Amino acid sequence: MPTGLTINDAILGEDGQAAARVEQIIGAEAFARYFRGQSRIEATKGGVRVVAIAAYLASMFERRFGESLRAELGAVEFTHDRPAFAPAAPEPTPRRAAPARRPVSHKEECKRRLETFVVGDSNRLAHAAAMRLAEGDAGITSLFIHGGCGLGKTHLLLGIAAHVRLRRPDAHVRYTTAEAFTNEYVEAVKAGKVPAFRRACRRLDLLCIDDVHFLGGKDGTQTELLHTFDAIGLEGSRVVLASDEHPRDIRSMSQHLVSRFVSGAVVKIDPPDADLRRRLVEHLGAARGLALDAACVGIVADHAGRPEARGGSAREIDGLLVQVEAMRRLDTESPQITPGLVKRALGVSEAALSTPRRPIPPAAIIDEACSALGVDKAELMGRGRHRRIVLARAMIVHLCRRLTTRSYPEIARAMGRPNHSTVITAQQRLDRQMSEGGVVAPDDAPAFVGRSLRELADLLAGLVLRSAARAG
C-alpha cells in the first residue's frame, strides 16, 4: 500500500488505511457521496478490493473511479456482495434477524460522528433532532434536514447512521444518496428485480437519503420512494432525509411525497455565525495539523464570514485552510504559522481586510501557469503535445492538487480533458521527474531554463497565491 497517510495507520488497520487512501485519491466529497454506506473497502495483498452493495454500483464505481484508483493503488477489484450489507434472501425471514454486518473502519465510525459535529446557534436544532432520532426517541421517527452546501447535512446523516449501528448492532441501517437510490431502482426495473429491491429497502430499521432535491422531476423514483416511506413507517422504522432546499421548495416534487416529508421534523441549518466560524477554524485546522494561534484563527474566521464568502461554510473554511497550508510550505523563513503568513495566504492586507475571495479555482491556476510558461489556453485545452504544453498541463495538475481540494475528475473537466486518466498520468510523470531531480529544458519553458522542476512548481504556486491575494 502507498504511504503518506496523515492518519494513525496503527489504529485504522489495513482496511482502514485502504479506505483512507481511496478517500484521499478521489476526494472526501466524492467518497462520502458514492462509497460511504454503499460499499466496504478491503486491503488485499496487491492493492484494494471495493465491495459494493449491488452489481450496478460496482460497475458505476469502476467506470467513474477505476482508472484513478488503479493509477495510485495498483490492483483494484470492484465486486458486490449484498448479503454482507443487508439480508436479501427472497424467502420470509424474521424482520429483526441480525444481518451479516459490513466491516466498518475506525475512520468511518469516527470522522462523521454526531459527537464530532461542531455545534453552534445556526445548527443546534438540527443536531439536537439528529441526536434524538439516533437515540430512538419515540417522538421523532422521520427527520428532514435542509440548508446550503457545506453546512453539515451529510455529516449529520452519516453520524446518525453510525450512532444507530453502535447502539443497535443488529439494526439494518443504510446511508445512500438520492442519485444512487434512483440508479439502483432503475437497474432493478431493467433487470426485473423490483421485488428484491423493495425487500431490501423495506427491511431497514433506518434509511438515510442525502441530496433529496435530486429527485425533482423523476416521477418513477418519487413514487417508489413514497411507497418505501410508507412501508418503513408502518413497521416503526425511521427515515432521515437531507436536501439543499425545504421540501416545499424542491421543483417538480410530488405533493404526496412533500406531505410525507413535512409530516415529521423539518429543520434548517443556517450559515455559521462568528463564534461557530472560529470553532470550525480551530477544529478543521487541528485536523490538518495546523498550529493556529488565536490571532490566526480570527483572521481566517473573519475572512470566511464576510458577505462575499457566502456564509463561511465548513467546506469553504477548509478551502481557506488549504491555502494557508500551501503558503506555509512556501515560507521557509519562519517555523510557525504567523498572522502575517495567514494574511498573505488569504489576500488580507495589513491595513484593512481586502475583498475576500473563495478558495482558489482551477481556472485561476490555469491562467497563471499559462501566462508564466508562455502557453496559450487554446493550446492547453487542445491536443497539442509540444514539450512546453505537456509541462504546463502537468504543472497545472500538480498545483490544483497542491493548492485546492479538487479531485482528479474535477481537474480534468477544468482543463477540458475527456477523462481524468490523462491528468493522473501527467501528475505521475511530473512526480517521477521531480524525485529524480529533473530540470527545465530549453524546449520546456525558455524563461526558466536550468531551474529544477520542483523549484518551478514552487515559483508557480507563489504566483498563483499572490494573484489570488491581489484579486481578494
ROPAGU-265825 format. One record per residue (C-alpha): z negated, x negated, y negated. Coordinates in nm, 3 decimals, always signed. Each point is the difference from the previous one (the first is absolute). Example, Ala and Ser with C-alpha at 12.3 -4.5 7.8 and 13.67 -1.06 7.14 Angstrom:
@pz->-0.780&px->-1.230&py->+0.450 .
@pz->+0.066&px->-0.137&py->-0.344 .
//
This chain:
@pz->+0.000&px->+0.000&py->+0.000 .
@pz->+0.072&px->-0.129&py->-0.351 .
@pz->-0.299&px->-0.113&py->-0.199 .
@pz->-0.095&px->+0.048&py->-0.362 .
@pz->-0.184&px->+0.332&py->+0.013 .
@pz->-0.255&px->+0.061&py->-0.272 .
@pz->-0.238&px->+0.189&py->+0.227 .
@pz->-0.256&px->-0.104&py->+0.258 .
@pz->+0.210&px->-0.053&py->+0.312 .
@pz->-0.305&px->-0.053&py->+0.218 .
@pz->-0.131&px->+0.346&py->-0.088 .
@pz->+0.333&px->+0.176&py->+0.031 .
@pz->+0.101&px->-0.138&py->+0.337 .
@pz->+0.361&px->-0.047&py->+0.111 .
@pz->+0.111&px->+0.363&py->-0.041 .
@pz->-0.164&px->+0.018&py->-0.340 .
@pz->+0.176&px->-0.319&py->-0.106 .
@pz->+0.332&px->+0.143&py->+0.118 .
@pz->-0.052&px->+0.322&py->-0.198 .
@pz->-0.103&px->-0.197&py->-0.308 .
@pz->+0.309&px->-0.220&py->+0.027 .
@pz->+0.231&px->+0.302&py->+0.034 .
@pz->-0.161&px->+0.156&py->-0.308 .
@pz->+0.043&px->-0.327&py->-0.189 .
@pz->+0.372&px->-0.016&py->+0.083 .
@pz->+0.107&px->+0.358&py->-0.073 .
@pz->-0.250&px->+0.073&py->-0.277 .
@pz->-0.323&px->+0.199&py->-0.004 .
@pz->+0.161&px->+0.321&py->-0.126 .
@pz->+0.271&px->+0.007&py->+0.269 .
@pz->-0.257&px->-0.088&py->+0.267 .
@pz->-0.228&px->+0.287&py->-0.103 .
@pz->+0.289&px->+0.245&py->-0.029 .
@pz->+0.176&px->-0.074&py->+0.329 .
@pz->-0.225&px->-0.187&py->+0.243 .
@pz->-0.359&px->+0.105&py->-0.062 .
@pz->-0.104&px->+0.289&py->+0.224 .
@pz->+0.342&px->+0.010&py->+0.169 .
@pz->+0.000&px->-0.327&py->+0.189 .
@pz->-0.217&px->-0.278&py->+0.128 .
@pz->+0.090&px->-0.366&py->-0.027 .
@pz->-0.074&px->-0.244&py->+0.280 .
@pz->+0.022&px->-0.377&py->+0.013 .
@pz->+0.217&px->-0.129&py->+0.287 .
@pz->+0.048&px->-0.350&py->+0.132 .
@pz->+0.321&px->-0.052&py->-0.194 .
@pz->-0.045&px->+0.234&py->-0.296 .
@pz->-0.093&px->+0.363&py->-0.060 .
@pz->+0.037&px->+0.340&py->+0.168 .
@pz->+0.017&px->+0.316&py->-0.215 .
@pz->-0.098&px->+0.309&py->+0.202 .
@pz->+0.095&px->+0.326&py->-0.176 .
@pz->-0.116&px->+0.350&py->+0.085 .
@pz->+0.357&px->+0.122&py->+0.053 .
@pz->+0.335&px->-0.145&py->+0.104 .
@pz->+0.170&px->+0.100&py->-0.323 .
@pz->-0.268&px->-0.186&py->-0.199 .
@pz->+0.046&px->-0.315&py->+0.207 .
@pz->+0.374&px->+0.015&py->-0.071 .
@pz->-0.057&px->+0.062&py->-0.372 .
@pz->-0.248&px->-0.289&py->-0.025 .
@pz->+0.249&px->-0.233&py->+0.167 .
@pz->+0.286&px->+0.110&py->-0.229 .
@pz->-0.204&px->-0.038&py->-0.316 .
@pz->-0.220&px->-0.299&py->+0.075 .
@pz->+0.133&px->-0.174&py->+0.310 .
@pz->+0.198&px->-0.271&py->-0.177 .
@pz->-0.269&px->-0.093&py->-0.250 .
@pz->-0.275&px->-0.006&py->+0.263 .
@pz->+0.201&px->-0.205&py->+0.249 .
@pz->+0.095&px->-0.246&py->-0.273 .
@pz->-0.368&px->-0.068&py->-0.064 .
@pz->-0.165&px->+0.062&py->+0.338 .
@pz->+0.262&px->-0.085&py->+0.260 .
@pz->-0.003&px->+0.240&py->+0.296 .
@pz->-0.080&px->+0.354&py->-0.112 .
@pz->+0.014&px->+0.289&py->+0.247 .
@pz->+0.016&px->+0.364&py->-0.110 .
@pz->-0.110&px->+0.260&py->+0.253 .
@pz->-0.181&px->+0.333&py->+0.020 .
@pz->-0.295&px->+0.134&py->+0.198 .
@pz->-0.112&px->+0.347&py->-0.108 .
@pz->-0.282&px->+0.026&py->+0.258 .
@pz->-0.171&px->-0.295&py->-0.167 .
@pz->-0.038&px->+0.206&py->-0.316 .
@pz->-0.050&px->+0.359&py->+0.111 .
@pz->+0.035&px->+0.200&py->+0.321 .
@pz->+0.349&px->+0.138&py->+0.045 .
@pz->+0.009&px->+0.124&py->+0.358 .
@pz->+0.166&px->+0.343&py->+0.026 .
@pz->-0.257&px->+0.144&py->+0.239 .
@pz->-0.305&px->+0.175&py->-0.149 .
@pz->-0.293&px->-0.231&py->-0.063 .
@pz->-0.340&px->+0.052&py->-0.157 .
@pz->+0.051&px->-0.009&py->-0.375 .
@pz->-0.285&px->-0.242&py->-0.065 .
@pz->+0.079&px->-0.244&py->+0.278 .
@pz->-0.025&px->-0.352&py->-0.138 .
@pz->+0.339&px->-0.161&py->-0.060 .
@pz->+0.084&px->-0.355&py->+0.097 .
@pz->-0.088&px->-0.147&py->-0.337 .
@pz->+0.232&px->-0.244&py->-0.169 .
@pz->-0.153&px->-0.339&py->-0.079 .
@pz->-0.095&px->-0.013&py->-0.367 .
@pz->-0.025&px->-0.344&py->-0.159 .
@pz->-0.300&px->-0.096&py->-0.210 .
@pz->+0.228&px->-0.022&py->-0.303 .
@pz->+0.140&px->+0.349&py->+0.054 .
@pz->-0.349&px->+0.148&py->+0.017 .
@pz->-0.146&px->-0.191&py->-0.295 .
@pz->+0.272&px->-0.038&py->-0.259 .
@pz->+0.038&px->+0.370&py->-0.082 .
@pz->-0.344&px->+0.135&py->+0.085 .
@pz->-0.163&px->+0.268&py->-0.212 .
@pz->-0.285&px->-0.242&py->-0.061 .
@pz->+0.236&px->-0.253&py->-0.164 .
@pz->+0.157&px->+0.256&py->-0.235 .
@pz->-0.093&px->-0.091&py->-0.359 .
@pz->-0.146&px->+0.320&py->-0.147 .
@pz->-0.001&px->+0.103&py->-0.367 .
@pz->+0.006&px->+0.316&py->-0.207 .
@pz->+0.376&px->+0.043&py->+0.051 .
@pz->-0.015&px->+0.009&py->+0.381 .
@pz->-0.361&px->+0.093&py->+0.078 .
@pz->+0.077&px->+0.361&py->+0.098 .
@pz->+0.284&px->-0.105&py->+0.232 .
@pz->-0.217&px->-0.263&py->+0.167 .
@pz->-0.289&px->+0.245&py->+0.043 .
@pz->+0.231&px->+0.260&py->+0.155 .
@pz->+0.144&px->-0.264&py->+0.233 .
@pz->-0.349&px->-0.103&py->+0.111 .
@pz->-0.103&px->+0.361&py->+0.063 .
@pz->+0.304&px->+0.070&py->+0.215 .
@pz->-0.030&px->-0.329&py->+0.189 .
@pz->-0.368&px->+0.073&py->+0.073 .
@pz->+0.092&px->+0.339&py->+0.150 .
@pz->-0.136&px->+0.223&py->-0.278 .
@pz->+0.072&px->+0.357&py->+0.112 .
@pz->+0.069&px->+0.104&py->-0.358 .
@pz->+0.321&px->-0.203&py->-0.029 .
@pz->+0.265&px->+0.008&py->+0.272 .
@pz->+0.311&px->-0.074&py->-0.206 .
@pz->+0.042&px->-0.234&py->-0.294 .
@pz->+0.295&px->-0.056&py->-0.234 .
@pz->-0.018&px->-0.313&py->-0.220 .
@pz->+0.251&px->-0.042&py->-0.282 .
@pz->+0.054&px->-0.254&py->-0.276 .
@pz->+0.232&px->-0.273&py->-0.122 .
@pz->+0.122&px->-0.303&py->+0.193 .
@pz->-0.243&px->-0.279&py->+0.078 .
@pz->-0.318&px->+0.196&py->-0.069 .
@pz->-0.145&px->-0.008&py->+0.353 .
@pz->+0.131&px->+0.307&py->+0.186 .
@pz->+0.118&px->-0.200&py->+0.300 .
@pz->-0.327&px->-0.195&py->+0.005 .
@pz->-0.194&px->+0.326&py->+0.026 .
@pz->+0.219&px->+0.141&py->+0.278 .
@pz->-0.022&px->-0.318&py->+0.205 .
@pz->-0.372&px->-0.020&py->-0.073 .
@pz->-0.057&px->+0.355&py->+0.124 .
@pz->+0.195&px->-0.072&py->+0.318 .
@pz->-0.194&px->-0.322&py->+0.065 .
@pz->-0.335&px->+0.167&py->-0.071 .
@pz->+0.067&px->+0.286&py->+0.242 .
@pz->+0.112&px->-0.245&py->+0.271 .
@pz->-0.322&px->-0.197&py->-0.036 .
@pz->-0.221&px->+0.310&py->-0.016 .
@pz->+0.175&px->+0.177&py->+0.289 .
@pz->+0.166&px->-0.246&py->+0.239 .
@pz->+0.136&px->+0.289&py->+0.211 .
@pz->+0.179&px->+0.169&py->-0.293 .
@pz->+0.377&px->+0.033&py->-0.021 .
@pz->+0.085&px->-0.142&py->-0.343 .
@pz->+0.333&px->-0.069&py->-0.161 .
@pz->+0.112&px->-0.136&py->-0.337 .
@pz->+0.369&px->+0.032&py->-0.083 .
@pz->+0.233&px->+0.049&py->-0.293 .
@pz->+0.203&px->+0.311&py->-0.075 .
@pz->+0.315&px->-0.204&py->+0.051 .
@pz->-0.110&px->-0.116&py->+0.345 .
@pz->-0.111&px->+0.353&py->+0.091 .
@pz->+0.343&px->+0.130&py->-0.102 .
@pz->+0.187&px->-0.269&py->+0.192 .
@pz->-0.205&px->+0.058&py->+0.314 .
@pz->+0.054&px->+0.375&py->-0.020 .
@pz->+0.377&px->-0.042&py->-0.048 .
@pz->+0.012&px->-0.241&py->+0.294 .
@pz->-0.191&px->+0.250&py->+0.214 .
@pz->+0.246&px->+0.275&py->-0.093 .
@pz->+0.298&px->-0.220&py->+0.090 .
@pz->-0.157&px->-0.103&py->+0.330 .
@pz->-0.115&px->+0.351&py->+0.092 .
@pz->-0.363&px->-0.113&py->-0.002 .
@pz->-0.146&px->+0.228&py->-0.267 .
@pz->-0.268&px->+0.141&py->+0.238 .
@pz->-0.127&px->-0.352&py->+0.071 .
@pz->+0.002&px->-0.079&py->-0.372 .
@pz->-0.206&px->+0.312&py->-0.070 .
@pz->-0.248&px->-0.075&py->+0.278 .
@pz->-0.055&px->-0.350&py->-0.136 .
@pz->-0.062&px->+0.130&py->-0.353 .
@pz->-0.211&px->+0.302&py->+0.089 .
@pz->-0.242&px->-0.185&py->+0.225 .
@pz->-0.116&px->-0.206&py->-0.296 .
@pz->-0.352&px->+0.019&py->-0.137 .
@pz->+0.115&px->-0.155&py->-0.327 .
@pz->+0.350&px->-0.018&py->-0.147 .
@pz->+0.056&px->-0.205&py->-0.318 .
@pz->+0.342&px->+0.025&py->-0.166 .
@pz->+0.088&px->-0.219&py->-0.298 .
@pz->+0.275&px->+0.057&py->-0.261 .
@pz->+0.025&px->+0.374&py->+0.062 .
@pz->+0.230&px->+0.036&py->-0.302 .
@pz->+0.269&px->-0.154&py->+0.226 .
@pz->+0.025&px->+0.338&py->+0.176 .
@pz->+0.141&px->+0.175&py->-0.306 .
@pz->+0.328&px->+0.169&py->+0.098 .
@pz->-0.038&px->-0.074&py->+0.373 .
@pz->-0.033&px->+0.358&py->+0.120 .
@pz->-0.005&px->-0.067&py->+0.375 .
@pz->-0.275&px->-0.260&py->-0.021 .
@pz->-0.198&px->+0.219&py->-0.238 .
@pz->+0.009&px->+0.286&py->+0.249 .
@pz->-0.115&px->-0.229&py->+0.281 .
@pz->-0.282&px->-0.139&py->-0.214 .
@pz->-0.107&px->+0.354&py->-0.091 .
@pz->-0.033&px->+0.091&py->+0.368 .
@pz->-0.177&px->-0.330&py->+0.072 .
@pz->-0.239&px->+0.059&py->-0.289 .
@pz->-0.087&px->+0.347&py->+0.128 .
@pz->-0.033&px->-0.110&py->+0.364 .
@pz->-0.230&px->-0.290&py->-0.086 .
@pz->-0.208&px->+0.224&py->-0.223 .
@pz->-0.051&px->+0.255&py->+0.275 .
@pz->-0.141&px->-0.274&py->+0.223 .
@pz->-0.249&px->-0.108&py->-0.266 .
@pz->+0.175&px->-0.330&py->-0.065 .
@pz->+0.052&px->-0.160&py->-0.340 .
@pz->+0.298&px->-0.086&py->-0.217 .
@pz->+0.015&px->-0.247&py->-0.289 .
@pz->+0.307&px->-0.021&py->-0.223 .
@pz->+0.101&px->-0.220&py->-0.293 .
@pz->+0.273&px->+0.039&py->-0.260 .
@pz->+0.105&px->-0.134&py->-0.336 .
@pz->-0.004&px->+0.360&py->-0.127 .
@pz->-0.222&px->+0.309&py->+0.017 .
@pz->+0.116&px->+0.234&py->+0.281 .
@pz->+0.129&px->+0.256&py->-0.251 .
@pz->+0.206&px->-0.265&py->-0.182 .
@pz->+0.194&px->-0.131&py->+0.302 .
@pz->+0.361&px->+0.107&py->-0.034 .
@pz->+0.160&px->+0.215&py->+0.270 .
@pz->-0.322&px->+0.040&py->+0.195 .
@pz->-0.057&px->+0.317&py->+0.204 .
@pz->-0.246&px->+0.231&py->-0.171 .
@pz->-0.154&px->+0.072&py->+0.340 .
@pz->-0.069&px->-0.371&py->+0.042 .
@pz->-0.127&px->-0.035&py->-0.357 .
@pz->-0.238&px->+0.288&py->+0.071 .
@pz->-0.139&px->-0.189&py->+0.302 .
@pz->-0.037&px->-0.319&py->-0.204 .
@pz->-0.201&px->+0.165&py->-0.279 .
@pz->-0.217&px->+0.199&py->+0.243 .
@pz->-0.209&px->-0.311&py->+0.053 .
@pz->-0.137&px->-0.262&py->-0.236 .
@pz->+0.254&px->-0.130&py->-0.253 .
@pz->-0.113&px->-0.305&py->-0.198 .
@pz->+0.174&px->-0.227&py->-0.247 .
@pz->-0.031&px->-0.375&py->-0.052 .
@pz->+0.048&px->-0.106&py->-0.362 .
@pz->+0.079&px->-0.349&py->-0.134 .
@pz->-0.310&px->-0.222&py->-0.017 .
@pz->-0.210&px->-0.024&py->-0.315 .
@pz->-0.113&px->-0.330&py->-0.155 .
@pz->-0.304&px->-0.043&py->+0.224 .
@pz->+0.192&px->+0.070&py->+0.320 .
@pz->+0.283&px->-0.232&py->-0.107 .
@pz->-0.250&px->-0.284&py->-0.039 .
@pz->-0.147&px->+0.064&py->+0.344 .
@pz->+0.349&px->+0.021&py->+0.150 .
@pz->+0.087&px->-0.336&py->-0.156 .
@pz->-0.317&px->-0.151&py->+0.148 .
@pz->+0.063&px->+0.156&py->+0.342 .
@pz->+0.371&px->-0.087&py->+0.023 .
@pz->-0.054&px->-0.343&py->-0.151 .
@pz->-0.266&px->-0.080&py->+0.259 .
@pz->+0.238&px->+0.115&py->+0.274 .
@pz->+0.253&px->-0.255&py->-0.129 .
@pz->-0.262&px->-0.273&py->-0.020 .
@pz->+0.018&px->-0.019&py->-0.381 .
@pz->-0.316&px->-0.114&py->-0.179 .
@pz->+0.008&px->+0.216&py->-0.313 .
@pz->-0.283&px->-0.008&py->-0.252 .
@pz->-0.091&px->+0.303&py->-0.212 .
@pz->+0.235&px->-0.103&py->-0.282 .
@pz->+0.298&px->-0.036&py->+0.236 .
@pz->-0.079&px->+0.332&py->+0.167 .
@pz->-0.012&px->+0.168&py->-0.339 .
@pz->+0.337&px->-0.140&py->-0.107 .
@pz->+0.174&px->+0.127&py->+0.314 .
@pz->-0.175&px->+0.339&py->-0.013 .
@pz->+0.078&px->+0.054&py->-0.369 .
@pz->+0.361&px->-0.108&py->+0.048 .
@pz->+0.044&px->+0.239&py->+0.292 .
@pz->-0.154&px->+0.288&py->-0.192 .
@pz->+0.229&px->+0.012&py->-0.300 .
@pz->+0.231&px->+0.306&py->-0.018 .
@pz->+0.316&px->-0.197&py->+0.078 .
@pz->-0.157&px->-0.113&py->+0.328 .
@pz->+0.004&px->+0.363&py->+0.118 .
@pz->-0.364&px->+0.038&py->+0.085 .
@pz->-0.084&px->-0.329&py->+0.167 .
@pz->+0.014&px->+0.107&py->+0.364 .
@pz->-0.142&px->-0.224&py->+0.271 .
@pz->+0.355&px->-0.090&py->+0.100 .
@pz->+0.089&px->-0.109&py->-0.353 .
@pz->-0.324&px->-0.194&py->-0.038 .
@pz->+0.078&px->-0.183&py->+0.323 .
@pz->+0.344&px->-0.084&py->-0.141 .
@pz->-0.162&px->-0.151&py->-0.309 .
@pz->-0.230&px->-0.205&py->+0.220 .
@pz->+0.304&px->-0.132&py->+0.188 .
@pz->+0.122&px->-0.139&py->-0.332 .
@pz->-0.339&px->-0.155&py->-0.076 .
@pz->+0.002&px->-0.161&py->+0.344 .
@pz->+0.352&px->-0.135&py->-0.057 .
@pz->-0.092&px->-0.145&py->-0.341 .
@pz->-0.308&px->-0.161&py->+0.154 .
@pz->+0.221&px->-0.186&py->+0.248 .
@pz->+0.216&px->-0.128&py->-0.286 .
@pz->-0.293&px->-0.115&py->-0.215 .
@pz->-0.123&px->-0.327&py->+0.150 .
@pz->-0.212&px->-0.100&py->-0.301 .
@pz->-0.298&px->+0.229&py->+0.064 .
@pz->-0.169&px->+0.063&py->+0.337 .
@pz->-0.125&px->+0.338&py->-0.123 .
@pz->+0.161&px->+0.325&py->-0.111 .
@pz->-0.069&px->+0.019&py->-0.372 .
@pz->+0.054&px->+0.283&py->-0.250 .
@pz->+0.281&px->-0.207&py->-0.152 .
@pz->+0.179&px->-0.027&py->+0.333 .
@pz->-0.034&px->+0.374&py->+0.061 .
@pz->+0.139&px->+0.076&py->-0.346 .
@pz->+0.299&px->-0.226&py->+0.059 .
@pz->+0.067&px->+0.162&py->+0.335 .
@pz->-0.015&px->+0.352&py->-0.142 .
@pz->+0.171&px->-0.070&py->-0.331 .
@pz->-0.309&px->+0.067&py->-0.211 .
@pz->-0.004&px->-0.192&py->-0.329 .
@pz->-0.314&px->-0.175&py->-0.116 .
@pz->+0.007&px->+0.190&py->-0.330 .
@pz->+0.042&px->+0.349&py->+0.140 .
@pz->+0.114&px->+0.186&py->+0.307 .
@pz->+0.376&px->+0.012&py->+0.014 .
@pz->+0.186&px->+0.296&py->+0.135 .
@pz->-0.101&px->+0.001&py->+0.366 .
@pz->+0.255&px->-0.036&py->+0.274 .
@pz->+0.019&px->+0.116&py->+0.355 .
@pz->+0.008&px->-0.245&py->+0.292 .
@pz->+0.310&px->-0.222&py->-0.012 .
@pz->+0.307&px->+0.189&py->+0.132 .
@pz->+0.259&px->-0.182&py->+0.213 .
@pz->+0.261&px->+0.064&py->-0.272 .
@pz->-0.194&px->-0.223&py->-0.241 .
@pz->-0.011&px->-0.280&py->+0.257 .
@pz->+0.373&px->+0.037&py->+0.063 .
@pz->+0.078&px->-0.020&py->-0.373 .
@pz->-0.209&px->-0.314&py->-0.056 .
@pz->+0.124&px->-0.181&py->+0.310 .
@pz->+0.366&px->+0.077&py->-0.071 .
@pz->-0.035&px->-0.118&py->-0.360 .
@pz->-0.178&px->-0.323&py->+0.093 .
@pz->+0.233&px->-0.087&py->+0.288 .
@pz->+0.323&px->+0.100&py->-0.175 .
@pz->+0.092&px->+0.275&py->+0.244 .
@pz->+0.163&px->+0.325&py->-0.107 .
@pz->-0.175&px->+0.312&py->+0.132 .
@pz->+0.332&px->+0.132&py->+0.132 .
@pz->+0.035&px->-0.319&py->+0.205 .
@pz->-0.354&px->+0.035&py->+0.128 .
@pz->+0.058&px->+0.359&py->+0.111 .
@pz->+0.340&px->-0.083&py->+0.150 .
@pz->+0.103&px->-0.188&py->+0.312 .
@pz->+0.044&px->-0.344&py->-0.154 .
@pz->-0.131&px->-0.296&py->+0.203 .
@pz->+0.013&px->-0.279&py->-0.260 .
@pz->-0.302&px->-0.228&py->+0.030 .
@pz->-0.143&px->+0.099&py->-0.339 .
@pz->+0.026&px->+0.371&py->+0.090 .
@pz->-0.165&px->-0.057&py->+0.338 .
@pz->-0.281&px->-0.195&py->-0.167 .
@pz->-0.048&px->+0.270&py->-0.263 .
@pz->-0.032&px->+0.269&py->+0.266 .
@pz->-0.252&px->-0.204&py->+0.196 .
@pz->-0.207&px->-0.076&py->-0.310 .
@pz->-0.004&px->+0.367&py->-0.100 .
@pz->-0.124&px->+0.105&py->+0.343 .
@pz->-0.266&px->-0.273&py->-0.014 .
@pz->-0.115&px->+0.108&py->-0.346 .
@pz->-0.007&px->+0.369&py->+0.092 .
@pz->-0.223&px->-0.076&py->+0.296 .
@pz->-0.214&px->-0.233&py->-0.212 .
@pz->-0.039&px->+0.204&py->-0.319 .
@pz->+0.017&px->+0.359&py->+0.126 .
@pz->-0.120&px->+0.214&py->+0.289 .
@pz->+0.355&px->+0.109&py->+0.090 .
@pz->+0.109&px->+0.006&py->+0.365 .
@pz->+0.321&px->-0.159&py->+0.130 .
@pz->+0.190&px->+0.334&py->+0.008 .
@pz->-0.098&px->+0.068&py->-0.362 .
@pz->+0.113&px->-0.347&py->-0.108 .
@pz->+0.329&px->+0.044&py->+0.184 .
@pz->+0.069&px->+0.328&py->-0.178 .
@pz->-0.074&px->-0.159&py->-0.338 .
@pz->+0.253&px->-0.275&py->+0.077 .
@pz->+0.266&px->+0.242&py->+0.120 .
@pz->-0.004&px->-0.128&py->+0.357 .
@pz->+0.102&px->+0.243&py->+0.276 .
@pz->-0.297&px->-0.095&py->+0.221 .
@pz->-0.308&px->-0.215&py->-0.029 .
@pz->+0.084&px->-0.247&py->+0.276 .
@pz->+0.197&px->-0.209&py->-0.251 .
@pz->-0.294&px->-0.036&py->-0.238 .
@pz->-0.229&px->-0.096&py->+0.288 .
@pz->+0.247&px->-0.269&py->+0.105 .
@pz->+0.020&px->-0.128&py->-0.359 .
@pz->-0.379&px->-0.019&py->-0.023 .
@pz->-0.030&px->-0.183&py->+0.332 .
@pz->+0.269&px->-0.251&py->-0.095 .
@pz->-0.164&px->-0.076&py->-0.334 .
@pz->-0.345&px->-0.031&py->+0.159 .
@pz->+0.138&px->-0.250&py->+0.248 .
@pz->+0.174&px->-0.200&py->-0.274 .
@pz->-0.317&px->-0.005&py->-0.210 .
@pz->-0.211&px->-0.119&py->+0.293 .
@pz->+0.250&px->-0.281&py->+0.058 .
@pz->-0.021&px->-0.110&py->-0.366 .
@pz->+0.347&px->+0.124&py->-0.095 .
@pz->+0.135&px->-0.067&py->-0.350 .
@pz->+0.251&px->+0.176&py->-0.225 .
@pz->+0.355&px->-0.131&py->+0.051 .
@pz->+0.269&px->-0.013&py->-0.275 .
@pz->+0.180&px->+0.303&py->+0.146 .
@pz->-0.324&px->+0.200&py->+0.021 .
@pz->-0.113&px->+0.010&py->-0.363 .
@pz->+0.128&px->-0.274&py->-0.236 .
@pz->-0.289&px->+0.047&py->-0.246 .
@pz->-0.258&px->-0.082&py->+0.268 .
@pz->+0.169&px->-0.277&py->+0.201 .
@pz->-0.249&px->-0.231&py->+0.168 .
@pz->-0.299&px->+0.233&py->-0.028 .
@pz->-0.166&px->+0.108&py->+0.322 .
@pz->+0.066&px->+0.356&py->+0.113 .
@pz->-0.374&px->+0.067&py->-0.011 .
@pz->-0.012&px->-0.121&py->-0.362 .
@pz->+0.297&px->+0.219&py->-0.087 .
@pz->-0.174&px->+0.302&py->+0.152 .
@pz->-0.310&px->-0.071&py->-0.211 .
@pz->+0.210&px->-0.038&py->-0.315 .
@pz->+0.179&px->+0.329&py->+0.063 .
@pz->-0.330&px->+0.175&py->+0.071 .
@pz->-0.129&px->-0.127&py->-0.334 .
@pz->+0.310&px->+0.131&py->-0.178 .
@pz->-0.044&px->+0.343&py->+0.158 .
@pz->-0.369&px->+0.019&py->-0.089 .
@pz->+0.058&px->-0.113&py->-0.359 .
@pz->+0.285&px->+0.247&py->-0.042 .
@pz->-0.218&px->+0.279&py->+0.135 .
@pz->-0.275&px->-0.103&py->-0.240 .
@pz->+0.237&px->+0.017&py->-0.296 .
@pz->+0.133&px->+0.337&py->+0.111 .
@pz->-0.357&px->+0.127&py->+0.040 .
//
